[in-house]
Amino acid sequence: MMAVGTLLADTAPAFVVQVVQTDDSDAYVQAITKVNALVKARTGIEKLRHVWMGDFAGENSHGIFVVSEFPSAAAVYTTQDKLKDYPEMDALLAQLKGLRRLGPSYLYKAVRYEGNYEGGAVFNTSIKCTDEAAYLKALDGLKAILVANGFKDAKVNLWRIASGMTESTHLVVIAFPSQTRVGELWDSLTDKNLLADWYVGAAKVRTSLQNGSYNEITK
């Protein structure tokens, strides 16, 4: 048991992305607020479910995504177990059936983790990576460029897809406090060609597949 505890203590964070279809995003966000309150009452976890909406995200624009972060992949299931036989939660989930339709879900594991901003915005890029260690070094270089050019508040994260894999192998998440900051990053990327040289080096170990911006709408 001590050995298992040590191993789990060294695990990287995990997060689950659940794609959701709803015709009433405001009502859905209100329902998730109630879900979070019940989760906290049973598990002590503060605000487990975070609702995000796609901004300029291609086919994901205006889409709804529920993101839940855990200290490990195993914690996803231990949390689920704690929420079993919970009449109040069961009743609320029954109400949600008329409000949402569940789409695909994905499990990611953190490789480079700086975190997100509560109620913030992100610029995500799905990639196919052939050399994770080399790409991690490239992301260190990316962070240095951002910091040197007025983006000290950028949090650069790399997540490896662990289950639900499609063509992509990793998700790069650059988090900011607001959508405006994401827009300012875009201005720098396009007007100043800020990452021209960086893209050349990174292209040796990764292929960009899709990108887009998202903002958290959880109350």
TORKOL-4160 file (C-alpha; in steps of 0.2 Angstrom, whole numbers, padded with zeros to 4 digits, m for minus):
219
<pt num="1" X="0000" Y="0000" Z="0000"/>
<pt num="2" X="0014" Y="0012" Z="0004"/>
<pt num="3" X="0022" Y="0008" Z="m0013"/>
<pt num="4" X="0006" Y="0012" Z="m0022"/>
<pt num="5" X="0003" Y="0028" Z="m0012"/>
<pt num="6" X="0021" Y="0034" Z="m0017"/>
<pt num="7" X="0017" Y="0030" Z="m0036"/>
<pt num="8" X="0001" Y="0039" Z="m0036"/>
<pt num="9" X="0009" Y="0054" Z="m0027"/>
<pt num="10" X="0021" Y="0056" Z="m0042"/>
<pt num="11" X="0007" Y="0055" Z="m0055"/>
<pt num="12" X="0004" Y="0070" Z="m0067"/>
<pt num="13" X="m0013" Y="0079" Z="m0067"/>
<pt num="14" X="m0027" Y="0073" Z="m0079"/>
<pt num="15" X="m0041" Y="0081" Z="m0087"/>
<pt num="16" X="m0057" Y="0075" Z="m0095"/>
<pt num="17" X="m0065" Y="0084" Z="m0109"/>
<pt num="18" X="m0084" Y="0080" Z="m0112"/>
<pt num="19" X="m0092" Y="0087" Z="m0128"/>
<pt num="20" X="m0110" Y="0093" Z="m0125"/>
<pt num="21" X="m0124" Y="0098" Z="m0136"/>
<pt num="22" X="m0137" Y="0109" Z="m0129"/>
<pt num="23" X="m0150" Y="0121" Z="m0135"/>
<pt num="24" X="m0149" Y="0132" Z="m0120"/>
<pt num="25" X="m0132" Y="0135" Z="m0114"/>
<pt num="26" X="m0137" Y="0147" Z="m0100"/>
<pt num="27" X="m0148" Y="0134" Z="m0092"/>
<pt num="28" X="m0135" Y="0121" Z="m0094"/>
<pt num="29" X="m0122" Y="0132" Z="m0085"/>
<pt num="30" X="m0134" Y="0135" Z="m0071"/>
<pt num="31" X="m0137" Y="0116" Z="m0070"/>
<pt num="32" X="m0118" Y="0113" Z="m0069"/>
<pt num="33" X="m0117" Y="0126" Z="m0055"/>
<pt num="34" X="m0129" Y="0115" Z="m0045"/>
<pt num="35" X="m0119" Y="0099" Z="m0050"/>
<pt num="36" X="m0103" Y="0107" Z="m0043"/>
<pt num="37" X="m0112" Y="0111" Z="m0027"/>
<pt num="38" X="m0117" Y="0093" Z="m0025"/>
<pt num="39" X="m0099" Y="0087" Z="m0029"/>
<pt num="40" X="m0092" Y="0098" Z="m0017"/>
<pt num="41" X="m0104" Y="0093" Z="m0003"/>
<pt num="42" X="m0099" Y="0074" Z="m0006"/>
<pt num="43" X="m0081" Y="0075" Z="m0011"/>
<pt num="44" X="m0074" Y="0092" Z="m0005"/>
<pt num="45" X="m0069" Y="0096" Z="m0023"/>
<pt num="46" X="m0071" Y="0115" Z="m0027"/>
<pt num="47" X="m0079" Y="0118" Z="m0044"/>
<pt num="48" X="m0075" Y="0101" Z="m0052"/>
<pt num="49" X="m0084" Y="0105" Z="m0069"/>
<pt num="50" X="m0079" Y="0119" Z="m0079"/>
<pt num="51" X="m0090" Y="0124" Z="m0095"/>
<pt num="52" X="m0081" Y="0131" Z="m0110"/>
<pt num="53" X="m0087" Y="0138" Z="m0126"/>
<pt num="54" X="m0078" Y="0138" Z="m0143"/>
<pt num="55" X="m0075" Y="0156" Z="m0150"/>
<pt num="56" X="m0065" Y="0156" Z="m0166"/>
<pt num="57" X="m0063" Y="0137" Z="m0166"/>
<pt num="58" X="m0068" Y="0130" Z="m0183"/>
<pt num="59" X="m0081" Y="0116" Z="m0182"/>
<pt num="60" X="m0080" Y="0119" Z="m0163"/>
<pt num="61" X="m0086" Y="0137" Z="m0163"/>
<pt num="62" X="m0100" Y="0140" Z="m0151"/>
<pt num="63" X="m0098" Y="0122" Z="m0145"/>
<pt num="64" X="m0100" Y="0118" Z="m0127"/>
<pt num="65" X="m0087" Y="0108" Z="m0118"/>
<pt num="66" X="m0086" Y="0102" Z="m0100"/>
<pt num="67" X="m0068" Y="0101" Z="m0093"/>
<pt num="68" X="m0064" Y="0092" Z="m0077"/>
<pt num="69" X="m0047" Y="0092" Z="m0069"/>
<pt num="70" X="m0040" Y="0078" Z="m0058"/>
<pt num="71" X="m0024" Y="0075" Z="m0049"/>
<pt num="72" X="m0022" Y="0058" Z="m0059"/>
<pt num="73" X="m0032" Y="0047" Z="m0071"/>
<pt num="74" X="m0036" Y="0036" Z="m0056"/>
<pt num="75" X="m0044" Y="0050" Z="m0047"/>
<pt num="76" X="m0057" Y="0051" Z="m0061"/>
<pt num="77" X="m0064" Y="0035" Z="m0056"/>
<pt num="78" X="m0062" Y="0037" Z="m0037"/>
<pt num="79" X="m0072" Y="0053" Z="m0039"/>
<pt num="80" X="m0085" Y="0044" Z="m0049"/>
<pt num="81" X="m0086" Y="0031" Z="m0035"/>
<pt num="82" X="m0089" Y="0044" Z="m0022"/>
<pt num="83" X="m0103" Y="0051" Z="m0032"/>
<pt num="84" X="m0113" Y="0034" Z="m0033"/>
<pt num="85" X="m0128" Y="0031" Z="m0023"/>
<pt num="86" X="m0131" Y="0050" Z="m0021"/>
<pt num="87" X="m0150" Y="0053" Z="m0023"/>
<pt num="88" X="m0148" Y="0072" Z="m0025"/>
<pt num="89" X="m0136" Y="0070" Z="m0039"/>
<pt num="90" X="m0146" Y="0056" Z="m0048"/>
<pt num="91" X="m0161" Y="0068" Z="m0048"/>
<pt num="92" X="m0151" Y="0082" Z="m0055"/>
<pt num="93" X="m0143" Y="0071" Z="m0069"/>
<pt num="94" X="m0160" Y="0065" Z="m0073"/>
<pt num="95" X="m0166" Y="0083" Z="m0076"/>
<pt num="96" X="m0150" Y="0086" Z="m0087"/>
<pt num="97" X="m0156" Y="0073" Z="m0099"/>
<pt num="98" X="m0168" Y="0084" Z="m0106"/>
<pt num="99" X="m0156" Y="0099" Z="m0107"/>
<pt num="100" X="m0141" Y="0090" Z="m0115"/>
<pt num="101" X="m0134" Y="0077" Z="m0127"/>
<pt num="102" X="m0117" Y="0070" Z="m0123"/>
<pt num="103" X="m0105" Y="0068" Z="m0137"/>
<pt num="104" X="m0087" Y="0061" Z="m0137"/>
<pt num="105" X="m0076" Y="0062" Z="m0121"/>
<pt num="106" X="m0057" Y="0062" Z="m0120"/>
<pt num="107" X="m0044" Y="0059" Z="m0106"/>
<pt num="108" X="m0028" Y="0069" Z="m0106"/>
<pt num="109" X="m0012" Y="0068" Z="m0095"/>
<pt num="110" X="m0001" Y="0083" Z="m0092"/>
<pt num="111" X="0016" Y="0083" Z="m0099"/>
<pt num="112" X="0020" Y="0102" Z="m0096"/>
<pt num="113" X="0008" Y="0110" Z="m0084"/>
<pt num="114" X="0007" Y="0129" Z="m0079"/>
<pt num="115" X="m0012" Y="0129" Z="m0076"/>
<pt num="116" X="m0027" Y="0140" Z="m0082"/>
<pt num="117" X="m0036" Y="0155" Z="m0076"/>
<pt num="118" X="m0053" Y="0154" Z="m0068"/>
<pt num="119" X="m0065" Y="0162" Z="m0080"/>
<pt num="120" X="m0051" Y="0164" Z="m0093"/>
<pt num="121" X="m0048" Y="0160" Z="m0111"/>
<pt num="122" X="m0036" Y="0148" Z="m0120"/>
<pt num="123" X="m0029" Y="0146" Z="m0137"/>
<pt num="124" X="m0028" Y="0127" Z="m0141"/>
<pt num="125" X="m0018" Y="0118" Z="m0154"/>
<pt num="126" X="m0020" Y="0100" Z="m0158"/>
<pt num="127" X="m0004" Y="0092" Z="m0164"/>
<pt num="128" X="0003" Y="0076" Z="m0170"/>
<pt num="129" X="0020" Y="0075" Z="m0161"/>
<pt num="130" X="0034" Y="0063" Z="m0165"/>
<pt num="131" X="0047" Y="0068" Z="m0152"/>
<pt num="132" X="0039" Y="0073" Z="m0135"/>
<pt num="133" X="0055" Y="0077" Z="m0126"/>
<pt num="134" X="0061" Y="0088" Z="m0141"/>
<pt num="135" X="0044" Y="0097" Z="m0141"/>
<pt num="136" X="0045" Y="0100" Z="m0123"/>
<pt num="137" X="0061" Y="0110" Z="m0126"/>
<pt num="138" X="0053" Y="0119" Z="m0140"/>
<pt num="139" X="0039" Y="0124" Z="m0128"/>
<pt num="140" X="0052" Y="0131" Z="m0116"/>
<pt num="141" X="0058" Y="0142" Z="m0130"/>
<pt num="142" X="0040" Y="0147" Z="m0134"/>
<pt num="143" X="0037" Y="0152" Z="m0116"/>
<pt num="144" X="0053" Y="0163" Z="m0116"/>
<pt num="145" X="0048" Y="0172" Z="m0132"/>
<pt num="146" X="0031" Y="0175" Z="m0125"/>
<pt num="147" X="0038" Y="0182" Z="m0109"/>
<pt num="148" X="0050" Y="0193" Z="m0119"/>
<pt num="149" X="0037" Y="0201" Z="m0129"/>
<pt num="150" X="0024" Y="0206" Z="m0116"/>
<pt num="151" X="0015" Y="0190" Z="m0113"/>
<pt num="152" X="0021" Y="0185" Z="m0095"/>
<pt num="153" X="0004" Y="0180" Z="m0090"/>
<pt num="154" X="0003" Y="0166" Z="m0104"/>
<pt num="155" X="0003" Y="0149" Z="m0096"/>
<pt num="156" X="0009" Y="0136" Z="m0108"/>
<pt num="157" X="0003" Y="0118" Z="m0105"/>
<pt num="158" X="0005" Y="0102" Z="m0115"/>
<pt num="159" X="m0007" Y="0088" Z="m0113"/>
<pt num="160" X="m0005" Y="0070" Z="m0120"/>
<pt num="161" X="m0021" Y="0062" Z="m0125"/>
<pt num="162" X="m0022" Y="0046" Z="m0115"/>
<pt num="163" X="m0039" Y="0039" Z="m0121"/>
<pt num="164" X="m0051" Y="0044" Z="m0135"/>
<pt num="165" X="m0036" Y="0047" Z="m0147"/>
<pt num="166" X="m0040" Y="0052" Z="m0164"/>
<pt num="167" X="m0026" Y="0059" Z="m0176"/>
<pt num="168" X="m0019" Y="0070" Z="m0164"/>
<pt num="169" X="m0007" Y="0065" Z="m0150"/>
<pt num="170" X="m0006" Y="0081" Z="m0139"/>
<pt num="171" X="m0015" Y="0097" Z="m0135"/>
<pt num="172" X="m0006" Y="0113" Z="m0133"/>
<pt num="173" X="m0015" Y="0125" Z="m0121"/>
<pt num="174" X="m0010" Y="0143" Z="m0119"/>
<pt num="175" X="m0020" Y="0151" Z="m0106"/>
<pt num="176" X="m0024" Y="0169" Z="m0103"/>
<pt num="177" X="m0035" Y="0179" Z="m0090"/>
<pt num="178" X="m0046" Y="0185" Z="m0104"/>
<pt num="179" X="m0051" Y="0184" Z="m0122"/>
<pt num="180" X="m0044" Y="0201" Z="m0126"/>
<pt num="181" X="m0027" Y="0194" Z="m0121"/>
<pt num="182" X="m0029" Y="0179" Z="m0134"/>
<pt num="183" X="m0033" Y="0192" Z="m0147"/>
<pt num="184" X="m0018" Y="0202" Z="m0143"/>
<pt num="185" X="m0007" Y="0186" Z="m0145"/>
<pt num="186" X="m0015" Y="0184" Z="m0162"/>
<pt num="187" X="m0010" Y="0202" Z="m0167"/>
<pt num="188" X="0008" Y="0198" Z="m0162"/>
<pt num="189" X="0008" Y="0182" Z="m0171"/>
<pt num="190" X="0001" Y="0189" Z="m0187"/>
<pt num="191" X="0007" Y="0207" Z="m0187"/>
<pt num="192" X="0024" Y="0205" Z="m0180"/>
<pt num="193" X="0027" Y="0187" Z="m0186"/>
<pt num="194" X="0032" Y="0184" Z="m0168"/>
<pt num="195" X="0035" Y="0165" Z="m0169"/>
<pt num="196" X="0042" Y="0163" Z="m0187"/>
<pt num="197" X="0058" Y="0155" Z="m0182"/>
<pt num="198" X="0050" Y="0145" Z="m0168"/>
<pt num="199" X="0038" Y="0137" Z="m0180"/>
<pt num="200" X="0052" Y="0131" Z="m0192"/>
<pt num="201" X="0061" Y="0122" Z="m0177"/>
<pt num="202" X="0045" Y="0115" Z="m0170"/>
<pt num="203" X="0039" Y="0108" Z="m0187"/>
<pt num="204" X="0053" Y="0096" Z="m0186"/>
<pt num="205" X="0044" Y="0086" Z="m0172"/>
<pt num="206" X="0026" Y="0091" Z="m0173"/>
<pt num="207" X="0012" Y="0094" Z="m0186"/>
<pt num="208" X="m0002" Y="0106" Z="m0181"/>
<pt num="209" X="m0019" Y="0099" Z="m0185"/>
<pt num="210" X="m0032" Y="0111" Z="m0178"/>
<pt num="211" X="m0032" Y="0127" Z="m0167"/>
<pt num="212" X="m0045" Y="0138" Z="m0159"/>
<pt num="213" X="m0049" Y="0149" Z="m0145"/>
<pt num="214" X="m0061" Y="0145" Z="m0130"/>
<pt num="215" X="m0068" Y="0154" Z="m0115"/>
<pt num="216" X="m0074" Y="0148" Z="m0099"/>
<pt num="217" X="m0093" Y="0152" Z="m0095"/>
<pt num="218" X="m0095" Y="0143" Z="m0079"/>
<pt num="219" X="m0104" Y="0154" Z="m0066"/>
